[in-house]
Amino acid sequence: MTLVIGLVLGLLVGPWAGSAAPLLSEISRWVVQLIKALAVPLLFVAILHAVYSTEVRLRSGLKMLAVALINATLAIAIGISLSHWLRPGDALRPLFQPGAAAGAPPPELKLDWLKNLGAWVPESFIKPFADNAVIPVIILALLLGAALRRERQHPEGRDITGVIGSAQRVCEHMLFAVTRLIPVAVFAAVGSSVARYGYGPLSGLVSYLGVGLLGLAIHIGLTYHAWIALVCRRSLAAFWREARIPVLQSIGTNSSLATLPFTLRALDRLGVSKHASALGACVGTNLNNDGILLYEGMALLCVAQALGIDLTLSQQLSAAVLCMLTGMGVAGVPDAGFISLSLVLTAVGVPVENLPLLLSVDWILGRARSVTNVLSDMTLSIAIDGRRKSAH
């Protein structure tokens, strides 16, 4: 309820914010920045605890990769297909005329495969935490967890389980305390967006927003429900009863990473094993950016249509592969999908000068992407766990 109050107040106050819009934007950024600062250490200790205390089987790892790849492929296919059939870019064409965009475009990004892979290798133990670089943090947690597993063979190394568990609980307590500020962040983010763009631009972006939300809803309703109900034979009612809190939190934070403690708690209540939830929601979180992947596929064709550019089949297939690769390693932080989209557009030769126009509604799509990513984490964890009785 407090999230809804924050949203409504933001919509009402936004038109009158005026010069206070930058301050509102900063307030929202501060809250999410604080949450992100605590979420990465939680991710580290959660993986560390899982690797140290549970047996990670090769079969589970391969199953995680297979399910994540299937979901990612379906997400991109849905996004591209909807843009083909509904052509939301045609409605944006009047707005995408030269000079129509306000503000500077996102910085041009270049796709360097070797550099991107090299960025995943930690330069030091501290730097990945300072940069909130999720994949290097995961690598460090896996290495340290494996080393500690060997150390526990010695008598003096057997008492560390309680220490790691306590560290995880401390991180969770701190993060839960900070999340009480989420309604304030929602109010500030919505108020800032309305103050800057007003309500007018929303009318020209209804098609773009509607197709994006439709695609995400289809992916959730078909793909995730199929895994949960048909493959894993679990109760959809029980799933949504426990998924409600992580979903609401992801709407507030616009970050699947910041929602991680709520996701893990929901999976515990559903009876998912610690091993499966650690793999699906922690280790596999960078493979579960279905919301970003679907959005990129949809928005890529949408922007091309608005600019009158006809992408060839090979260009679209190349773009789909790029979407999957750039989606890996994208931290669960606000606007990650929008930044990743600019990278893919630049790589396939589509101009990015008009992208700032999409920011007027991206605060809605961004939260829908975060919701999808959180549900993807939960679905992958359940798929890894297999057919177990749901908690009631």
C-alpha angles and dihedrals in degrees: 000000000000089000090055091048090052091050094049093046090050091053091049098043097040098082090052098043095090110155090008091071094093090051091051090050091052093049090054091047092049093055094048091044090055091048091049091050090058097038096063095056088048090053090051097050093041092056091041091053092047095049093045099045104032136053110249106208124205090229092058092050093051090046090053091052093047096050093044092050093049092050093046092050092049091047094054092043091053093048095049094042094052091050089051095050102036099030098207090176091072090067090051095051095094090054093048096063116125111284094015095109119088122214132010121313120244113278114275112258126201124211110233109171096193092046092048092051091046090053089064092063109088115241091199139352094256104039097072089056092048091049095041087233101169102193095051088048090052091049091052092048092050092048094046092044091052091048092049090050088060091045093055088069086075119075094238092053098056099084098062096090092080092048093054092045091050091049090054092050092048091053090049092051092051093047094047089052092052093047088069085078092060096099088056090052091050092051092048095046095048094043092050093049094049092045092053101040104018123206096289101080090052092074093061091048099049093103093049092048093043095052091048093051091044092053093050091047091051092050092049094043097046110024101037095037090051092054094046102040105025105030103029096028094224131148114266090200091057091045094054092043090061097033091058095084097047089046093053092046092050089053089053099044098032085218131105090195093056088050093055098106091052090047092052092047091051091050090051090054090050089057095248112156120252089239093057096042091049091052097042102037101028112025094028097042092104091054092050102070093122091142092056093043094051091045092050093051092048097042094045093062091037093058091044090052092048090053093045093246118146110207115209121234091255091051091051092049090048090049090051091054090047090051091055094047096046090045090061111088095014105141117235091251132125118284093010090128093051092050091047090050092056089053093053094045091051092047093055094042101253113142116248099196093107098046094101088071089068092057091078090074100021091094085069097042091044091060092046089053090051091050090051092049092050092050088047090056091050094045093049091050091051091047091052091048092052129199106353129146112268120238116252 
